[in-house]
Structures are given as C-alpha cells and as structure tokens.
Amino acid sequence: MRHIQKLIFTLTATATLSFAGCQQVVKPTQTTTTVEAPTESTPSLQKPSNQFDLQGKIGVKTPKQSGSAFYTWSQDQENFNIQLNGILGIGKTIIEGKSGEVTLNSTKTGLISAENPEELLEKATGWVAPITHIINWVQAFPATENAQIQRDTSQRIAQLVEDGWVVNFSYNDKATLPNKLILKQTLENDQENRITMVIQNR
C-alpha cells in the first residue's frame, strides 16, 4: 500500500525535471481550515480504490520554473503505467511501476530505474517533496488520520491540509469525485510550489 500511495512521485518527477537545488519549505498557515475528525458516517473511513484509469492535464509551477503535460494514468493494484506528453518540451515520457521497481523513460533522460518512486524522483530531478498521498487525494480521500479537513455543503472534501501541503478540490455539479486538484506547498519568502491536476476522464 505504501508503495502504491507514493507512485505519484514519478508523475511529478517528469513535471519537475528542470528543478535544481533544495528549497526551504515553510509549514502552511492553517487559519482558514477547520479540523473535522472522521465519523462512521463520513466517507473518510472507506478505502480508496487501487484500480482506476485517469486522463487529464498536470501543471507544475515553482519560483524557478513552470510547465504542463497531458497524462494518462492506469492503476492496477501495485502496478501502474503513466504516460506524459508535452512536458517541458522533452516529448513523450513513460513511467511504469510494479512492486520493488519503478522506471522512467524519455528521449531526453533515457531510462531511469529505481526501487521506489521517491528514489526515482530524486534521481530524475534532485527534488525531494512529500507528495505521498495523491492516489488518495484524486479519489477525495485523506491519506492519514491527521489530515485537517474542510467540507462543502454537500459534505464533499473541499480542502485538506496534510503533510505540509494544502489541497483544494473542485467538482463538476453533484459529482462525488473531483475534476480538479490544486496542491500548494509554502516556501520561504512567501513563495510556493503549486501543482494543478485536472482530471478530464475517469
């Protein structure tokens, strides 16, 4: 499960290939976020699926760089395949994973392999980021019991504060799954890392 929850590191890896060096992270302010403990009637006690297909667009913006790509993401338990097109001019990128092995292949980088997505991200970008829970977030679930949750009038998760990231969710009409996520990580000097993930098809 932990391996699956961290596969999104590889998706972000190619979207951050031009990042360099370390950035000082500042804990996000939480004054506008209410804490809501899960109850037996809330969906947060259910478990997200480990089998799905997503298509859409992902954008990454940092103080030093920005870029976007179209993606397809196929998840089957611990196995996954992510294809990215148009990312920062490096062409098509294929990321594949199974238990104990993750690979990234593109014209610019060649083949990069690692035992887990965190190692792959660091090899590809030198960037360390705590984006370990996106597989839950794209399904409108918190990843830990410590998440701070704010819900909308339909009791859907509207915002999460979790592991140093603020995640805002958008929905189409009465849909129960989000069609857009905006992830923000606060840095020094009022700067931030921002990831925008649009889900066009499920």
C-alpha positions in Angstrom: 0.0 0.0 0.0 2.7 2.5 0.9 4.4 1.8 -2.5 1.1 2.5 -4.3 0.5 5.7 -2.4 3.8 7.0 -3.4 3.7 6.3 -7.2 2.6 9.9 -7.9 6.2 10.9 -7.1 7.1 9.6 -10.5 4.3 11.6 -12.2 5.7 14.7 -10.6 9.2 13.8 -11.4 9.0 14.5 -15.1 7.0 17.6 -14.5 9.9 18.9 -12.4 12.9 17.8 -14.4 14.3 21.3 -14.5 14.2 21.8 -10.8 17.6 22.2 -9.2 18.8 22.5 -5.7 16.9 22.5 -2.4 14.1 24.8 -1.5 13.3 25.7 2.1 9.8 24.6 3.0 7.6 26.5 5.4 4.6 24.9 7.1 1.4 26.3 5.6 -0.8 28.6 7.6 -4.0 26.8 8.7 -6.1 29.7 9.9 -8.8 29.1 7.3 -9.0 25.4 7.7 -11.3 23.7 10.1 -10.4 20.4 11.7 -13.1 17.7 11.3 -12.5 14.3 12.8 -13.8 11.4 10.7 -17.0 9.7 11.9 -18.5 6.4 11.0 -20.9 8.2 8.6 -18.2 10.1 6.7 -16.6 8.6 3.5 -13.1 9.1 5.0 -13.3 5.8 6.8 -13.9 4.0 3.5 -10.9 2.9 1.4 -9.9 4.4 -1.9 -9.7 2.0 -4.9 -6.3 0.7 -6.1 -7.7 0.1 -9.6 -8.6 3.0 -11.9 -7.8 4.9 -15.1 -7.4 8.7 -15.3 -6.8 11.1 -18.1 -6.1 14.8 -17.9 -3.5 17.5 -17.6 -1.0 18.3 -14.9 0.8 21.6 -14.4 3.7 22.4 -12.1 4.8 25.9 -11.1 7.7 26.8 -8.8 9.6 30.0 -8.1 12.1 28.9 -10.8 10.1 27.0 -13.4 6.7 26.1 -14.8 5.4 23.5 -17.2 2.5 21.3 -18.1 1.7 17.9 -19.7 -1.2 15.7 -20.7 -1.2 12.4 -18.9 -2.9 9.0 -18.9 -2.6 7.0 -15.6 -3.6 3.4 -15.4 -3.5 1.8 -11.9 -4.0 -1.9 -11.2 -3.2 -2.6 -7.5 0.6 -2.2 -7.2 1.2 -2.0 -11.0 0.8 1.3 -12.8 1.6 2.9 -16.2 1.7 6.7 -16.6 2.3 8.4 -20.0 3.0 12.1 -20.3 3.1 14.1 -23.5 4.2 17.7 -24.0 6.1 18.1 -20.7 8.6 21.0 -20.9 9.5 20.1 -24.5 11.0 16.7 -23.7 8.4 14.7 -25.6 6.7 11.5 -24.6 7.6 10.1 -21.2 6.5 6.6 -19.9 6.6 5.7 -16.2 5.9 2.2 -15.2 5.9 0.6 -11.8 5.5 -2.7 -10.0 6.4 -3.9 -6.5 10.1 -3.1 -6.0 10.8 -1.4 -9.3 9.9 1.9 -11.0 11.2 3.1 -14.3 11.0 6.4 -16.3 11.9 6.5 -19.9 12.0 9.6 -22.2 14.1 10.8 -25.1 15.8 13.4 -23.0 16.5 11.4 -19.9 16.8 7.9 -21.3 15.9 5.0 -19.0 16.0 5.7 -15.2 15.1 3.0 -12.8 14.7 2.8 -9.0 13.3 0.6 -6.3 10.6 3.1 -5.4 9.1 6.4 -6.7 10.9 8.5 -4.1 14.3 7.3 -5.3 13.3 7.8 -8.9 12.2 11.4 -8.3 15.5 12.2 -6.6 17.5 10.6 -9.4 15.5 12.4 -12.1 15.2 15.8 -10.5 17.2 16.1 -7.3 13.9 17.3 -5.8 12.5 15.9 -2.5 8.9 16.6 -1.9 6.3 14.9 0.4 3.7 14.2 -2.3 2.9 10.7 -1.0 -0.8 10.7 -0.9 -2.1 11.8 -4.3 -3.6 8.4 -5.1 -6.0 9.1 -2.2 -6.5 12.7 -3.0 -7.6 12.1 -6.6 -10.4 10.0 -5.1 -11.3 12.6 -2.5 -9.9 10.8 0.5 -7.5 12.0 3.2 -4.4 9.8 3.4 -3.9 10.0 7.2 -5.9 10.4 10.3 -4.0 13.7 11.0 -5.4 15.4 7.9 -7.3 18.7 8.5 -10.5 18.5 6.5 -12.9 21.2 5.3 -16.1 20.1 3.6 -18.5 21.8 1.3 -22.3 22.0 1.7 -22.6 18.5 0.1 -20.1 17.1 2.6 -17.5 16.5 -0.1 -13.9 17.3 0.9 -13.2 20.9 -0.3 -9.8 21.3 1.3 -7.2 19.2 3.0 -4.1 20.2 4.9 -1.8 17.2 5.1 1.9 16.6 5.4 2.9 20.2 4.5 0.5 20.6 1.6 -2.8 22.4 1.2 -5.0 20.7 -1.3 -8.1 22.4 -2.8 -10.7 20.2 -4.6 -13.2 21.2 -7.3 -16.2 19.2 -8.5 -18.5 19.1 -11.5 -22.0 19.8 -10.3 -23.1 16.9 -8.0 -20.1 14.6 -8.7 -18.6 12.9 -5.7 -15.1 12.7 -7.2 -13.1 15.8 -8.0 -12.3 17.0 -11.5 -9.5 19.4 -10.4 -7.0 19.5 -7.5 -4.7 22.3 -6.7 -1.8 21.4 -4.4 0.2 24.1 -2.7 3.4 23.9 -0.6 4.6 27.1 1.1 8.2 28.1 0.8 10.4 30.8 2.2 9.8 34.5 1.3 6.1 34.0 0.6 6.8 31.7 -2.4 5.3 28.4 -3.1 5.3 25.2 -5.2 2.0 24.6 -6.9 0.7 21.5 -8.7 -2.6 21.7 -10.7 -4.1 18.4 -11.7 -7.1 18.4 -14.0 -9.0 15.1 -14.4 -10.8 15.0 -17.7 -11.8 11.4 -17.8 -12.1 8.5 -15.3 
